[in-house]
Amino acid sequence: MSKNTIAYQGHPGAYSHLSCLKVFPEMKTQACDSFSQAMFMVEREEARLAMIPIENSTAGRVEEIYRLMPKTQLHIIAEHFEPVNHCLLAVPGVDEEQLLTISSHPQALAQCNDAIHLLGLQQVAHIDTAGAAQELSNSQNKSHAAIASSLAAKLYGLKILRENFQDIVGNTTRFIILSKQPTIPVYCSDVTFITTIMFTVRNIPSALFKTMGGFATNGINMVKLESYMATNSMSATSFHLDVEGHPDEPRMQLALQELDFFSSEMRVIGAYKAHPYRSEKS
């Protein structure tokens, strides 16, 4: 196993790459073509960790991750919230007045739509923000711009015409950090923990209501509940649940017992310290 490698999806300079460098500056980063490639590198012990985006404050959840997680035995060991600073990039020596077209990932284009409209630029969708920056660097097209990170600008030798080019301030992506080995921190009453659970409800009336009852009666705050179809049968629904609490707390143990009773499958996939971003925005 590569003990010092963290995998991510995207080209070098992607926001996932930027997050890897911020959280694990001592680790080697490995770019991957897909989320599944990054996750299964960890599963096969070719990388120690993976930095995976799971939701964005503007674009919502990354649906593919919920379908991939049950296919692995990976564990969430931490979370990271990364503010998105979209930069307007161009070839060195170019000014905004020379631009005619702009490319980036469709979500980035949507998040900068008003600013793009004010410049009168024609939008061109690209599979990746950093990939759009790399393509611009290779072409040296003086009438074309890209939207990507400041890291992408540095890596590909591009000029930052504007920082914070996005229309809405505060756009943030939440990442989960995956490992093949579980790492659950020691419980401390002064620390806020997040426990993440995957479960499939039993085929009985009010199944979801019954699975959630233990959290309500034990005073545990649910912070996220996402549904997804884990099988092709469409006969049962699976859920991804984040709650505030630690598995070693007596109240959590009671809630998990009740959840397990009303579920056909249940697995705790991580318990970790809540990122400071949560308290800043509460």
C-alpha positions as CSV (number, residue, x, y, z in Angstrom):
1,M,0.0,0.0,0.0
2,S,1.2,3.5,-0.8
3,K,1.2,4.9,2.8
4,N,1.5,8.5,1.7
5,T,-0.9,8.8,-1.2
6,I,-4.3,10.4,-1.3
7,A,-6.5,10.0,-4.4
8,Y,-9.0,12.4,-5.8
9,Q,-11.2,12.8,-8.9
10,G,-10.3,15.4,-11.6
11,H,-7.3,17.0,-13.2
12,P,-4.4,18.5,-11.2
13,G,-5.7,21.9,-10.0
14,A,-9.2,20.7,-9.3
15,Y,-10.9,21.8,-6.1
16,S,-10.5,18.2,-4.8
17,H,-6.8,18.5,-5.4
18,L,-6.7,21.9,-3.6
19,S,-8.5,20.3,-0.6
20,C,-6.0,17.4,-0.5
21,L,-3.1,19.9,-0.4
22,K,-4.8,21.9,2.4
23,V,-5.7,19.0,4.7
24,F,-2.8,16.7,3.9
25,P,0.1,18.8,2.7
26,E,2.6,16.0,3.5
27,M,0.9,13.4,1.3
28,K,1.4,12.6,-2.4
29,T,-1.7,13.4,-4.5
30,Q,-3.0,11.1,-7.2
31,A,-5.4,12.4,-9.9
32,C,-8.1,10.0,-11.1
33,D,-10.5,10.0,-14.0
34,S,-13.5,9.1,-11.9
35,F,-14.8,9.0,-8.3
36,S,-14.9,5.2,-8.5
37,Q,-11.3,5.0,-9.6
38,A,-10.2,7.2,-6.6
39,M,-12.3,5.1,-4.2
40,F,-11.2,1.7,-5.4
41,M,-7.6,2.8,-5.3
42,V,-8.1,2.9,-1.5
43,E,-10.1,-0.3,-1.6
44,R,-7.2,-2.0,-3.4
45,E,-4.7,-0.4,-1.0
46,E,-3.0,1.5,-3.9
47,A,-3.7,4.7,-1.9
48,R,-4.2,5.3,1.8
49,L,-7.0,7.9,1.5
50,A,-9.4,9.5,-0.9
51,M,-10.8,13.0,-0.9
52,I,-14.4,12.8,-2.3
53,P,-16.9,15.6,-2.6
54,I,-20.4,14.6,-1.3
55,E,-22.4,17.9,-1.5
56,N,-22.2,21.5,-2.5
57,S,-24.1,24.4,-0.9
58,T,-25.3,25.6,-4.3
59,A,-25.4,22.5,-6.5
60,G,-26.6,20.0,-3.9
61,R,-25.6,16.4,-3.4
62,V,-23.1,14.4,-5.6
63,E,-25.6,11.6,-6.2
64,E,-23.0,9.2,-7.7
65,I,-21.2,8.9,-4.3
66,Y,-24.3,7.4,-2.6
67,R,-24.4,4.7,-5.1
68,L,-20.7,3.9,-4.9
69,M,-20.3,3.8,-1.2
70,P,-22.3,0.5,-0.6
71,K,-20.1,-1.2,-3.2
72,T,-17.0,-0.6,-1.0
73,Q,-16.0,-1.4,2.5
74,L,-14.5,2.1,3.0
75,H,-14.8,4.2,6.1
76,I,-15.3,7.9,6.6
77,I,-12.5,9.1,8.9
78,A,-13.0,12.9,8.6
79,E,-14.8,15.7,6.7
80,H,-13.6,18.9,5.1
81,F,-15.5,22.0,4.0
82,E,-13.8,23.9,1.2
83,P,-15.0,27.4,0.1
84,V,-15.2,27.6,-3.7
85,N,-13.3,30.5,-5.2
86,H,-13.9,30.4,-8.9
87,C,-11.3,32.4,-10.8
88,L,-11.6,33.9,-14.2
89,L,-8.5,32.7,-16.1
90,A,-6.9,33.7,-19.4
91,V,-3.6,33.4,-21.2
92,P,-1.0,35.8,-19.9
93,G,-1.2,39.3,-21.5
94,V,-4.9,39.0,-22.2
95,D,-7.5,41.5,-20.9
96,E,-11.2,40.9,-20.3
97,E,-12.1,43.0,-23.4
98,Q,-10.4,40.5,-25.7
99,L,-12.5,37.5,-24.5
100,L,-15.3,35.9,-26.6
101,T,-15.8,32.5,-25.1
102,I,-15.4,30.7,-21.7
103,S,-15.3,27.1,-20.6
104,S,-15.6,25.2,-17.4
105,H,-17.6,22.4,-15.7
106,P,-21.4,23.0,-16.2
107,Q,-21.9,23.6,-12.5
108,A,-19.1,26.2,-12.4
109,L,-20.6,27.9,-15.4
110,A,-24.0,28.0,-13.7
111,Q,-22.5,29.4,-10.5
112,C,-20.9,32.2,-12.5
113,N,-23.7,32.8,-15.0
114,D,-24.5,36.4,-14.1
115,A,-20.8,37.4,-14.2
116,I,-20.4,35.6,-17.6
117,H,-23.5,37.3,-19.0
118,L,-22.2,40.8,-18.0
119,L,-19.0,40.1,-20.0
120,G,-21.1,38.8,-23.0
121,L,-19.2,35.5,-23.3
122,Q,-20.3,32.4,-25.0
123,Q,-20.3,29.4,-22.6
124,V,-18.6,26.1,-23.5
125,A,-19.2,23.1,-21.2
126,H,-16.1,21.1,-20.1
127,I,-16.0,17.9,-18.1
128,D,-13.7,19.4,-15.4
129,T,-12.8,22.9,-14.2
130,A,-9.0,22.2,-14.0
131,G,-9.3,20.4,-17.4
132,A,-10.7,23.5,-18.9
133,A,-7.7,25.5,-17.6
134,Q,-5.3,22.9,-18.9
135,E,-6.9,23.0,-22.3
136,L,-6.7,26.8,-22.4
137,S,-3.0,26.6,-21.5
138,N,-2.4,24.1,-24.3
139,S,-4.2,26.2,-26.9
140,Q,-3.1,29.6,-25.9
141,N,-6.3,31.0,-27.3
142,K,-6.4,34.7,-26.5
143,S,-10.1,35.1,-27.0
144,H,-11.0,32.2,-24.7
145,A,-11.2,32.1,-20.8
146,A,-11.7,29.4,-18.3
147,I,-13.2,29.2,-14.8
148,A,-11.1,27.2,-12.3
149,S,-9.2,27.4,-9.1
150,S,-6.2,29.6,-8.3
151,L,-4.2,26.4,-8.0
152,A,-5.1,25.5,-11.6
153,A,-3.9,29.0,-12.7
154,K,-0.6,28.4,-11.0
155,L,-0.1,24.8,-12.4
156,Y,-1.0,25.8,-16.0
157,G,0.6,29.2,-16.2
158,L,-2.6,31.2,-16.6
159,K,-3.4,34.8,-15.6
160,I,-6.1,35.4,-12.9
161,L,-8.3,38.2,-14.3
162,R,-10.8,38.0,-11.4
163,E,-11.0,36.0,-8.1
164,N,-14.4,35.1,-6.6
165,F,-16.0,35.2,-10.0
166,Q,-19.0,33.3,-8.7
167,D,-22.4,35.0,-8.4
168,I,-23.1,33.8,-4.8
169,V,-20.7,34.4,-2.0
170,G,-20.3,31.4,0.4
171,N,-20.4,28.6,-2.1
172,T,-18.9,25.7,-0.3
173,T,-18.2,22.0,-1.0
174,R,-18.2,19.3,1.7
175,F,-15.7,16.5,1.2
176,I,-15.5,13.1,3.0
177,I,-12.1,11.5,3.6
178,L,-12.2,7.8,3.0
179,S,-9.9,5.1,4.4
180,K,-9.9,1.3,4.2
181,Q,-9.2,1.1,7.9
182,P,-11.7,2.5,10.4
183,T,-10.5,5.3,12.6
184,I,-12.9,6.3,15.3
185,P,-11.7,9.0,17.7
186,V,-12.0,8.6,21.5
187,Y,-15.3,10.1,22.8
188,C,-15.0,13.5,24.5
189,S,-18.1,15.3,25.8
190,D,-16.7,18.7,24.8
191,V,-16.3,17.7,21.2
192,T,-19.1,17.5,18.5
193,F,-18.9,14.3,16.5
194,I,-20.7,13.2,13.4
195,T,-21.7,9.6,12.9
196,T,-22.5,8.4,9.4
197,I,-24.8,5.4,8.8
198,M,-26.0,3.5,5.8
199,F,-29.2,1.5,6.2
200,T,-32.0,-0.2,4.2
201,V,-35.5,-0.1,5.7
202,R,-37.5,-3.3,6.2
203,N,-40.5,-3.7,4.0
204,I,-43.1,-2.8,6.7
205,P,-45.6,0.0,7.2
206,S,-44.0,3.3,8.5
207,A,-40.5,1.7,8.3
208,L,-38.6,5.0,8.0
209,F,-40.6,6.6,10.8
210,K,-39.8,3.6,13.0
211,T,-36.1,3.6,12.2
212,M,-35.8,7.3,13.1
213,G,-37.8,7.1,16.3
214,G,-34.7,6.1,18.4
215,F,-32.9,9.3,17.5
216,A,-35.9,11.5,18.4
217,T,-36.5,9.8,21.8
218,N,-32.8,10.0,22.7
219,G,-32.4,13.6,21.8
220,I,-30.0,13.1,18.9
221,N,-29.9,15.7,16.1
222,M,-30.1,14.4,12.6
223,V,-28.2,16.7,10.2
224,K,-28.5,14.8,6.9
225,L,-30.8,12.1,5.4
226,E,-30.4,11.1,1.8
227,S,-32.3,8.3,0.0
228,Y,-30.9,6.2,-2.9
229,M,-31.7,2.9,-4.6
230,A,-29.0,0.4,-3.6
231,T,-30.4,-2.5,-5.8
232,N,-32.1,-2.9,-9.1
233,S,-35.3,-4.3,-7.6
234,M,-36.8,-0.9,-6.5
235,S,-38.5,-2.9,-3.7
236,A,-36.5,-1.3,-0.8
237,T,-35.0,2.1,-0.3
238,S,-31.6,2.7,1.3
239,F,-30.5,5.8,3.2
240,H,-27.4,7.7,4.1
241,L,-27.7,9.3,7.5
242,D,-25.6,11.8,9.4
243,V,-26.3,12.5,13.1
244,E,-24.6,14.5,15.8
245,G,-23.2,12.0,18.2
246,H,-20.5,9.3,18.9
247,P,-21.2,5.6,18.9
248,D,-19.8,5.2,22.4
249,E,-22.5,7.5,23.9
250,P,-25.2,5.5,25.7
251,R,-28.0,7.5,23.9
252,M,-26.4,6.7,20.5
253,Q,-26.2,3.0,21.3
254,L,-29.9,2.9,22.1
255,A,-30.8,4.8,18.9
256,L,-28.6,2.5,16.8
257,Q,-30.2,-0.6,18.4
258,E,-33.6,0.7,17.4
259,L,-32.4,1.6,13.9
260,D,-30.9,-1.9,13.5
261,F,-34.1,-3.6,14.6
262,F,-36.2,-1.9,11.9
263,S,-33.6,-2.2,9.1
264,S,-32.8,-5.1,6.9
265,E,-29.2,-3.8,6.7
266,M,-27.3,-1.3,8.7
267,R,-23.7,-0.2,8.8
268,V,-21.9,2.6,10.6
269,I,-19.4,3.8,8.0
270,G,-17.7,6.5,10.1
271,A,-17.5,8.5,13.3
272,Y,-15.4,11.7,13.2
273,K,-15.0,15.1,14.6
274,A,-17.4,17.7,13.1
275,H,-15.6,20.2,10.9
276,P,-15.4,23.8,12.4
277,Y,-17.4,25.1,9.5
278,R,-20.5,23.5,11.0
279,S,-20.3,25.7,14.2
280,E,-19.4,28.8,12.2
281,K,-22.6,28.5,10.1
282,S,-24.9,27.3,12.9
